[in-house]
Amino acid sequence: MSVDGEKVELNLTMYCLCVHVPDSRFPSVRMAIKDAEYMLKSNDSTVILIWHDTIKDVDFFSSLLPWQIVNRIPNMNYLCRKAPYVYGVQKIMPFFPGVFTFLPQSFVLPMQEAAFVEAFDSQNKKFIIKPDGGSFGRGITILNPGQTYVPQKGLAVAQEYIESYLLDEKKFDFRIYVLIASVTPLKIYIYRDGVARFCSEKYSANSVYSQLTNVALNKGRPGVDMAKISQLISDVLPIMAARGVDVDLLWKKIDRAITLAVISSYGSLVRGERRRCPGKAYPRCFQMLGFDVLFDKNLNPWILEVNYRPSLKFYRGRERRMKVGMIKDVLRIACPLQAAQAALLARRWGWTEETWTTFVEENPDVLAACKMSRKEAVKNSKFVKTFPPKEQENMIYHDILKKVLELPEDQIEDPELGKDGWKNRFEDVGPDN
């Protein structure tokens, strides 16, 4: 192979992919990099993957070199903040009646406050109010029928309280890991394991420890057993199956809900990628998210929120193995660029954007090798691709995505920050969220 007349000796299987982690917080990430047979390296021009552990609002994109890929997607806060997530689903719902069944009756406050007050006063239902940027259960209010609603000072979401399916008389939800491997084209993968987060008190106790499943909150209760409040989904599903739950049908419902939630924000993700992290020879951004899914008494899934940077901390050996394995799969699927890494390291004088683009265009074997690496990685992983869809019943995803791209950009105003002030507001919630 050659570039500008210079011959490049290239063995596409000779080099392992180099990763730079500038803000390392989780041992599980370093373990996964090693297990994936990738190489940790200080940031230099030959590193392909930049992996961030932080959730702080920093510029992840402007310093990227043309061949580098990062585990952050621009505008992901449209999906991961409570208010814009709800508003995005609300915008597309009327065009596809009966499809977006995973969102409880919801109101963005204060912009939909009048409608919420009317619903609360007339429906005799319990509602839960959550601040847009809240975490660890902070700022959450449960409003019972007959109580007085106190208007919120900042941006918040009010949602109908879902009476949940219980195990051993305790409320729980699933933290499910979702990989958006690329935006253009959209590729969504859902992991077939995760964390089942249990309340530390029985539902009848009517306390914060019986209503909120957050692990960081519940582990603060005296005498709590971490093995009971933070279990593996793969351990809980057999228990549910023994009680008559159709696990395959449950996953089918989960997959559909999560995929539709991602599609609802797709217009914002595409615009963000185009403006801040456009692909060169290949897509240069991906992100692993944590979806919190609650089940009602009829085992219908409800997506309560989406976590921008889910905790990769572990409390037990089984959780460590699950999370390290999941991250390893994320690395191999989202960044299967060993062949590109080989090219970067093989050229004596380094690369410019022009020479790199020319090289990839003139040597299709490089991207073909990357594509084969991803296919093999998916085959050997616990991730299941849900978009693009294969099943005929899910082909409606394409129609929904097309309609989402036709909708105008979201306009949400935070009373404390001004119009669209939430866009760049991230709170570092620490490793336990």
C-alpha positions in Angstrom: 0.0 0.0 0.0 1.2 3.6 -0.6 0.3 7.1 0.3 1.7 10.0 -1.8 4.1 7.6 -3.4 5.4 6.4 -0.1 5.1 2.6 0.3 3.4 1.6 3.6 4.1 -2.0 4.7 0.9 -2.9 6.5 0.0 -6.1 8.4 -3.6 -5.5 9.4 -3.4 -8.0 12.3 -0.1 -6.9 13.7 -1.0 -4.1 16.0 -3.4 -3.9 19.0 -5.6 -0.8 19.3 -4.3 2.1 21.5 -6.6 3.7 24.1 -6.1 6.9 26.1 -8.1 7.4 29.3 -7.5 11.0 30.4 -9.9 11.0 33.4 -9.9 7.4 34.6 -12.3 6.7 37.5 -13.2 3.0 37.2 -10.9 0.0 37.5 -13.4 -1.9 35.4 -12.5 0.2 32.4 -8.8 -0.6 32.6 -9.5 -4.3 33.2 -11.8 -4.3 30.1 -9.1 -2.7 28.0 -6.7 -5.4 29.0 -9.2 -8.2 28.4 -10.0 -6.7 24.9 -6.3 -7.0 24.1 -6.2 -3.2 23.6 -3.3 -1.1 24.9 -3.4 1.8 27.3 -1.3 4.6 26.1 -0.7 8.3 27.0 -2.4 10.6 24.5 -0.3 11.1 21.4 -1.1 11.3 17.7 -1.2 7.5 17.2 -4.0 6.8 19.7 -7.2 5.8 18.0 -9.7 5.7 21.0 -10.2 8.4 23.6 -12.2 7.0 26.5 -13.7 9.4 29.1 -15.1 8.3 32.5 -16.2 11.8 33.6 -19.7 13.2 33.3 -18.5 16.8 33.7 -19.3 19.2 30.9 -16.0 19.3 29.0 -15.2 19.6 25.3 -14.8 16.1 24.1 -14.6 16.8 20.4 -12.6 19.8 19.2 -9.1 18.3 20.0 -9.8 15.0 18.2 -7.5 14.1 15.4 -9.2 13.0 12.1 -8.6 9.3 12.8 -9.6 9.3 16.5 -12.9 8.1 18.0 -14.4 9.1 21.4 -16.9 7.5 23.7 -19.2 10.5 23.8 -21.9 11.6 21.4 -22.7 15.4 21.0 -26.2 16.4 22.2 -26.7 13.2 24.1 -28.2 15.4 26.9 -31.3 15.5 24.8 -31.8 11.9 25.7 -30.2 11.8 29.1 -31.8 14.8 30.9 -35.2 14.2 32.2 -37.0 17.2 30.7 -35.7 17.1 27.1 -36.1 13.3 27.0 -39.8 13.6 28.0 -40.4 16.5 25.6 -38.7 14.7 22.7 -41.0 11.6 23.2 -44.0 13.9 23.6 -43.3 15.5 20.2 -43.2 12.3 18.2 -46.0 10.4 20.0 -49.0 12.0 18.2 -47.7 10.9 14.8 -47.6 7.2 15.9 -50.5 6.5 18.3 -50.2 3.5 20.5 -46.4 3.0 19.8 -44.7 5.0 22.5 -46.2 3.1 25.5 -43.1 3.2 27.6 -43.4 6.8 28.9 -45.7 7.4 31.9 -48.1 10.3 31.7 -45.6 13.1 31.9 -45.4 16.9 32.2 -42.4 19.2 31.7 -42.4 21.8 34.5 -43.0 24.7 34.5 -43.8 24.9 30.8 -46.7 22.3 31.1 -47.6 23.2 34.7 -51.2 24.2 34.0 -51.9 20.9 32.3 -50.2 19.0 35.2 -52.2 20.7 37.9 -55.5 20.0 36.0 -54.5 16.3 35.6 -53.4 16.0 39.2 -56.6 17.6 40.5 -58.9 15.5 38.4 -57.4 12.0 38.1 -57.0 10.9 41.7 -53.5 9.5 40.8 -50.1 9.6 42.5 -47.4 11.5 40.7 -43.6 11.7 41.2 -41.8 15.0 40.6 -38.1 14.8 39.6 -35.7 17.8 39.0 -34.3 17.8 35.5 -30.7 17.4 36.7 -31.3 15.4 39.9 -29.3 12.3 40.9 -29.1 9.9 43.9 -32.8 10.5 44.5 -32.2 14.1 45.5 -35.0 16.5 45.1 -37.6 13.9 44.3 -41.2 14.5 45.6 -44.0 11.9 45.6 -47.3 13.7 45.4 -50.4 11.7 46.7 -54.0 12.6 45.7 -55.3 15.4 47.9 -51.9 16.9 48.6 -51.0 20.4 47.6 -48.6 20.9 44.6 -45.9 23.4 45.2 -44.6 24.9 41.9 -41.0 24.0 41.1 -38.3 26.6 40.9 -36.3 25.0 38.2 -36.8 22.6 35.3 -38.5 19.4 36.4 -40.6 16.5 35.2 -43.9 15.3 36.8 -44.8 11.7 36.0 -47.7 9.4 36.9 -46.4 7.0 39.6 -46.2 3.5 38.2 -47.3 0.7 40.6 -44.5 -1.7 40.1 -44.1 -5.5 39.8 -42.6 -6.7 43.1 -40.2 -9.5 44.0 -40.2 -10.6 47.6 -42.5 -7.6 48.3 -39.8 -5.2 47.1 -39.7 -2.7 44.3 -36.9 -3.1 41.8 -35.9 -1.9 38.3 -33.3 -3.0 35.7 -30.3 -0.9 34.8 -29.8 -2.0 31.2 -26.7 -1.1 29.2 -27.2 0.2 25.7 -24.5 0.9 23.1 -25.1 3.5 20.4 -22.2 2.3 18.3 -22.7 5.1 15.7 -25.1 7.9 14.9 -24.6 8.0 11.1 -25.6 5.3 10.4 -27.6 4.6 13.5 -26.5 1.3 15.2 -28.1 0.3 18.6 -27.1 -2.7 20.7 -28.7 -3.8 23.9 -26.8 -5.9 26.5 -28.4 -9.1 27.7 -27.4 -8.5 31.4 -27.1 -5.6 33.7 -28.0 -4.6 37.3 -31.3 -5.3 39.0 -31.6 -2.6 41.6 -33.7 -3.4 44.6 -35.2 -1.2 47.3 -33.8 -2.1 50.7 -37.2 -2.1 52.5 -40.5 -3.8 51.6 -42.8 -1.7 49.5 -45.4 -1.5 52.3 -42.9 0.4 54.5 -43.7 3.6 52.5 -40.3 5.1 53.1 -37.6 6.5 50.7 -35.9 3.1 50.9 -39.0 1.3 49.7 -39.8 3.7 46.9 -36.5 4.6 45.3 -34.2 1.9 43.8 -31.0 4.0 43.5 -28.1 1.9 44.8 -26.2 4.9 46.2 -29.2 5.9 48.2 -30.1 2.4 49.5 -26.5 1.4 50.5 -26.6 4.2 53.0 -29.4 2.5 55.0 -27.8 0.9 58.1 -27.4 -2.9 57.9 -28.1 -3.1 54.2 -26.9 -6.2 52.3 -25.3 -5.0 49.0 -25.9 -8.5 47.5 -29.6 -8.0 47.8 -30.0 -4.4 46.6 -27.6 -4.8 43.6 -28.1 -8.1 41.8 -27.4 -9.2 38.3 -30.3 -9.2 35.8 -29.1 -12.7 34.7 -29.7 -13.9 38.3 -33.2 -12.3 38.7 -34.7 -13.4 35.4 -34.7 -17.1 36.3 -36.6 -16.2 39.5 -39.1 -14.3 37.4 -39.3 -17.2 34.9 -40.1 -19.6 37.7 -43.1 -17.4 38.6 -44.4 -17.7 35.0 -42.8 -14.6 33.4 -42.1 -15.1 29.7 -38.5 -13.8 29.7 -38.1 -13.8 25.9 -41.3 -11.6 25.6 -40.0 -9.4 28.3 -36.7 -8.7 26.4 -38.7 -8.1 23.3 -40.7 -5.4 25.0 -37.5 -3.9 26.6 -35.7 -3.8 23.2 -38.6 -2.0 21.6 -39.0 0.6 24.3 -35.3 1.4 24.4 -34.9 1.6 20.7 -37.9 3.9 20.3 -36.5 6.1 23.1 -33.2 6.5 21.3 -35.0 7.2 18.0 -37.0 9.9 19.6 -33.8 12.0 20.2 -32.2 11.1 16.9 -32.6 14.5 15.2 -30.6 16.1 18.0 -27.9 13.5 17.9 -27.5 13.8 14.1 -27.3 17.6 14.3 -24.8 17.3 17.1 -22.6 14.8 15.3 -22.7 16.9 12.1 -21.6 20.1 13.9 -19.1 18.8 16.4 -17.9 15.3 15.5 -18.4 14.5 11.8 -17.2 11.2 10.6 -14.2 11.1 8.4 -13.4 7.6 7.1 -15.7 6.1 9.7 -18.0 7.4 12.5 -15.9 8.9 15.3 -18.3 8.9 18.3 -20.2 6.3 20.2 -21.7 6.1 23.7 -22.7 3.5 26.3 -25.8 4.5 28.3 -27.7 3.1 31.2 -31.5 2.8 30.8 -33.5 2.5 34.0 -36.5 0.3 33.2 -39.3 -0.3 35.7 -42.0 -3.0 35.2 -45.7 -2.5 36.1 -47.9 -5.2 37.5 -48.6 -6.4 34.0 -44.8 -6.6 33.2 -44.9 -3.7 30.8 -41.6 -1.8 30.7 -41.5 1.9 31.5 -38.3 3.9 30.8 -37.9 6.2 33.8 -34.6 7.9 32.8 -31.5 7.4 30.8 -28.0 7.7 32.4 -25.3 9.6 30.5 -22.5 7.8 32.2 -23.8 4.8 34.2 -21.7 3.6 37.1 -19.1 1.1 36.2 -18.2 0.5 39.8 -18.7 -3.0 41.2 -19.5 -4.3 44.7 -19.1 -8.1 44.2 -17.0 -10.4 42.0 -20.0 -11.4 39.8 -20.8 -7.8 39.2 -17.2 -7.1 38.4 -17.1 -9.9 35.8 -20.4 -8.7 34.2 -19.3 -5.1 33.9 -15.8 -5.8 32.7 -17.2 -8.2 30.1 -19.8 -5.7 29.0 -17.2 -2.9 28.7 -14.9 -5.2 26.7 -17.7 -5.9 24.3 -18.4 -2.2 24.0 -14.8 -1.6 23.1 -14.6 -4.3 20.5 -18.0 -3.4 18.9 -17.8 0.4 18.9 -14.1 0.6 18.1 -13.0 -2.4 16.0 -10.3 -0.3 14.4 -7.2 -2.5 14.8 -6.6 -2.2 11.0 -6.7 1.6 11.2 -4.4 1.5 14.2 -1.9 -0.6 12.2 -1.9 2.0 9.4 -1.3 4.8 11.8 1.7 3.1 13.4 3.2 1.8 10.1 3.9 5.2 8.4 7.2 6.6 9.4 6.4 10.3 9.1 3.0 10.3 10.6 -0.3 11.5 9.1 -2.2 14.6 8.3 -6.0 14.8 7.7 -5.4 14.8 4.0 -3.0 11.9 3.8 -5.2 9.8 6.2 -8.3 10.5 4.2 -6.5 9.6 1.0 -5.1 6.5 2.4 -8.4 5.1 3.6 -10.2 6.0 0.4 -7.5 4.2 -1.7 -7.2 1.2 0.6 -10.7 -0.2 1.2 -9.2 -3.3 2.8 -8.6 -1.3 6.0 -12.3 -0.5 6.6 -13.3 -4.0 5.4 -11.1 -5.5 8.1 -12.7 -3.2 10.7 -16.1 -4.3 9.5 -15.2 -7.9 9.9 -13.7 -7.3 13.4 -17.0 -5.7 14.5 -19.1 -8.6 13.1 -17.0 -11.0 15.0 -17.1 -8.9 18.2 -20.9 -8.8 18.1 -21.1 -12.6 17.5 -19.0 -13.3 20.6 -20.7 -10.7 22.8 -23.9 -10.5 24.9 -25.1 -7.5 22.9 -28.1 -7.8 20.5 -28.5 -5.3 17.7 -31.9 -3.7 17.7 -31.3 -1.0 15.0 -31.3 -1.4 12.1 -34.2 -3.9 12.8 -34.4 -7.3 11.3 -38.0 -8.2 12.3 -40.8 -7.1 10.0 -42.9 -5.8 13.0 -40.1 -3.4 13.8 -39.7 -1.9 10.3 -41.8 1.0 11.6 -38.6 2.2 13.3 -37.5 3.6 9.9 -40.8 5.6 9.5 -40.5 7.0 13.0 -36.8 8.0 12.4 -37.7 9.7 9.2 -40.4 11.7 10.9 -38.2 12.6 13.8 -35.7 14.2 11.4 -38.5 16.4 10.0 -39.4 17.9 13.4 -37.9 21.2 14.6 -35.2 21.4 17.3 -36.4 21.3 20.9 -37.0 24.6 22.6 -37.0 24.2 26.4 -36.4 27.0 28.9 -35.0 26.4 32.4 -36.3 29.2 34.7 -32.9 29.3 36.5 -30.7 29.1 33.4 -32.7 30.6 30.6 -33.6 29.3 27.2 -31.9 25.9 26.5 -29.7 26.5 29.5 -29.8 22.9 30.4 -27.9 21.9 27.3 -24.5 22.3 28.7 -25.3 21.6 32.4 -23.9 18.3 33.7 -23.4 17.4 37.3 -20.7 14.9 38.1 -22.7 12.5 40.1 -19.8 10.3 41.1 -19.2 6.6 40.6 -22.2 5.2 42.4 -25.1 6.5 40.3 
